[in-house]
Amino acid sequence: MEKRYTVRQAVTLTGVKSYVLRYWEEELDLKINRNEMGHRCYTGYDIQLFLNIKELKRRGLQLRAIKKLIPQITVS
């Protein structure tokens, strides 16, 4: 089974605050899994996606532009 990360672990791994991760999830229509208690549980794939989004933001892209790129950056 694939390793799952808590919100706290995702924050540590990405360097992105939890409220920003939630905001990106909502604005970019990301499908983040939840555990049986309803808490978010991130996969390694999700962590990498957040790191890619963070880099695109650092380069000056707005979320509108990133949303259009999601299908391309989610291809493994």
Secondary structure, 3 states (H helix, E strand, C coil): CCCCECHHHHHHHHCCCHHHHHHHHHHCCCCCCECCCCCECECHHHHHHHHHHHHHHHCCCCHHHHHHHHHHHCCC
